[in-house]
C-alpha cells in the first residue's frame, strides 16, 4: 500500500494536520476538515475541495 505524503508548512516546517476550519462566504459560515498547520493556522485547500464542494456552496449562496 502506498503511504500518503505529508504536507509541510513552509513557514513553520511542521506537518500539516487534518483539522476543522470555519469558512465564511456572503455572510454564511460552514465548517470543513482541511490540512492546516497546527502552529500558524495556514490552510492548504485541495483542488478537489475548491473545484467541488466549495464551488457548490458558492453557487448555492450566490443564487439566494
Secondary structure, DSSP 8 states (H G I E B T S, - for coil): -------B-TTT--BEEEEEEEEEETTEEEEEEEEEETTT--EE--HHHIIIIIHHHHHHHHH-
